[in-house]
Amino acid sequence: MEATVSFNIQVATNIDKILIKTYNSSEEKIMSLYLSKFSYTSETWARLIGKPEDRRKAAQSYIKSVGGKLHGFWYAFGEHDGYTLWEAPDNVSMAAVALAISGGGALSSFETTVLLTVDETMDALRKAKRVKYQAPGASSKKR
């Protein structure tokens, strides 16, 4: 259990360093970070067992083709077989990579989440004050 906690702290530290570099450098274009989780098909695992391959190289080439960068690639136990941390110029570029990978047939699942920095979340929280949300039925008068 302690190794898991240590691992999670290390990952958070690495993500913070990436965010600082990505969002605070005036020389670099600001790009969004994306976290993907994926699972291979049983056929893909069988091919990898028969001929082991470092899939980081392939993942790097996919994201590089749209002007992005791969920050991390991990395999895992549990619901998903692996996770990747990507940096891409925009949502359309990341969607192109996700569609190409998903359409390849090697995965049984592939999900991507756009990550927000703390500053972006703070901005969203401030803007949320201006949204006049009403729960469904809240404005209806009772008969």
C-alpha positions as CSV (number, residue, x, y, z in Angstrom):
1,M,0.0,0.0,0.0
2,E,2.8,2.4,0.8
3,A,4.3,2.0,-2.7
4,T,1.0,3.0,-4.2
5,V,0.8,6.2,-2.2
6,S,4.4,7.0,-3.0
7,F,3.7,6.4,-6.7
8,N,0.7,8.6,-6.7
9,I,2.7,11.4,-5.0
10,Q,5.4,11.1,-7.6
11,V,3.0,11.2,-10.5
12,A,1.4,14.3,-9.0
13,T,4.8,15.9,-8.7
14,N,5.7,15.1,-12.3
15,I,2.3,16.5,-13.5
16,D,2.9,19.7,-11.6
17,K,6.3,20.2,-13.2
18,I,4.8,19.6,-16.7
19,L,2.0,22.1,-16.0
20,I,4.5,24.7,-14.8
21,K,6.6,24.3,-17.9
22,T,3.6,24.2,-20.2
23,Y,1.7,27.2,-18.8
24,N,4.4,29.5,-17.4
25,S,6.9,29.6,-20.2
26,S,6.4,32.6,-22.4
27,E,8.6,31.0,-25.1
28,E,6.4,27.9,-25.5
29,K,2.9,27.7,-27.0
30,I,0.3,26.9,-24.3
31,M,-1.0,23.4,-24.9
32,S,-3.5,21.3,-23.0
33,L,-2.8,18.1,-21.2
34,Y,-4.8,15.0,-21.8
35,L,-5.0,11.8,-19.7
36,S,-6.0,8.6,-21.7
37,K,-6.8,5.2,-20.2
38,F,-6.9,2.2,-22.5
39,S,-7.3,-1.5,-22.6
40,Y,-5.9,-3.9,-25.2
41,T,-7.9,-6.7,-26.8
42,S,-6.8,-10.3,-25.9
43,E,-5.5,-10.6,-29.5
44,T,-3.2,-7.6,-28.9
45,W,-1.9,-9.0,-25.7
46,A,-1.2,-12.3,-27.5
47,R,0.8,-10.5,-30.2
48,L,2.7,-8.5,-27.6
49,I,3.6,-11.7,-25.7
50,G,4.7,-13.3,-28.9
51,K,6.8,-10.3,-29.9
52,P,7.3,-7.8,-27.0
53,E,7.3,-4.2,-28.2
54,D,7.8,-0.9,-26.4
55,R,4.5,0.9,-27.4
56,R,5.8,4.3,-26.1
57,K,7.6,4.8,-29.4
58,A,4.4,4.4,-31.4
59,A,2.5,6.7,-29.0
60,Q,5.2,9.3,-29.3
61,S,5.0,9.2,-33.1
62,Y,1.2,9.6,-33.1
63,I,1.1,12.7,-30.9
64,K,4.2,14.2,-32.6
65,S,2.4,14.0,-35.9
66,V,-0.1,16.6,-34.7
67,G,2.4,18.9,-33.0
68,G,2.1,17.4,-29.5
69,K,4.2,15.5,-27.0
70,L,3.9,12.3,-24.9
71,H,4.8,13.0,-21.3
72,G,4.2,9.5,-19.9
73,F,3.0,6.0,-20.7
74,W,2.2,3.5,-18.0
75,Y,0.8,-0.1,-17.8
76,A,-1.5,-0.9,-14.9
77,F,-3.4,-3.6,-13.0
78,G,-7.1,-3.0,-12.7
79,E,-9.9,-1.9,-14.9
80,H,-7.6,-0.4,-17.6
81,D,-4.4,-1.8,-19.0
82,G,-2.6,1.5,-19.4
83,Y,-2.5,5.2,-19.1
84,T,-0.9,7.9,-21.2
85,L,-0.3,11.6,-20.5
86,W,-0.3,13.7,-23.6
87,E,0.2,17.3,-24.5
88,A,-1.6,18.6,-27.7
89,P,-2.1,21.9,-29.3
90,D,-5.9,21.7,-29.2
91,N,-8.8,19.4,-28.7
92,V,-9.1,18.6,-32.4
93,S,-5.5,17.4,-32.6
94,M,-6.0,15.2,-29.6
95,A,-9.3,13.9,-31.0
96,A,-7.5,13.0,-34.3
97,V,-4.9,10.9,-32.4
98,A,-7.7,9.3,-30.3
99,L,-9.7,8.4,-33.4
100,A,-6.7,7.0,-35.2
101,I,-5.8,4.8,-32.2
102,S,-9.3,3.7,-31.5
103,G,-9.9,2.9,-35.2
104,G,-6.8,0.6,-35.3
105,G,-8.5,-2.4,-33.7
106,A,-5.9,-3.1,-31.1
107,L,-7.8,-1.7,-28.2
108,S,-11.0,-2.8,-26.5
109,S,-11.4,0.7,-24.9
110,F,-9.8,4.1,-25.1
111,E,-11.0,7.2,-23.1
112,T,-9.4,10.6,-23.0
113,T,-9.9,13.3,-20.4
114,V,-8.9,16.9,-20.8
115,L,-7.0,18.0,-17.8
116,L,-7.4,21.5,-16.3
117,T,-4.7,23.4,-14.4
118,V,-5.6,24.7,-11.0
119,D,-5.6,28.3,-12.5
120,E,-8.1,27.2,-15.2
121,T,-10.3,25.6,-12.5
122,M,-10.2,28.7,-10.4
123,D,-11.3,30.8,-13.5
124,A,-14.1,28.3,-14.1
125,L,-15.2,28.6,-10.4
126,R,-15.3,32.4,-10.7
127,K,-17.3,32.2,-13.9
128,A,-19.7,29.7,-12.4
129,K,-20.9,32.4,-10.0
130,R,-22.4,34.2,-13.1
131,V,-24.3,31.1,-14.3
132,K,-27.9,31.2,-13.2
133,Y,-28.5,27.5,-12.9
134,Q,-31.9,26.2,-11.9
135,A,-32.6,22.5,-11.2
136,P,-35.2,20.8,-13.4
137,G,-38.7,21.7,-12.1
138,A,-37.4,24.4,-9.7
139,S,-39.1,27.2,-11.5
140,S,-42.4,25.3,-12.0
141,K,-45.4,26.5,-10.0
142,K,-47.3,23.8,-8.1
143,R,-50.9,23.4,-9.0
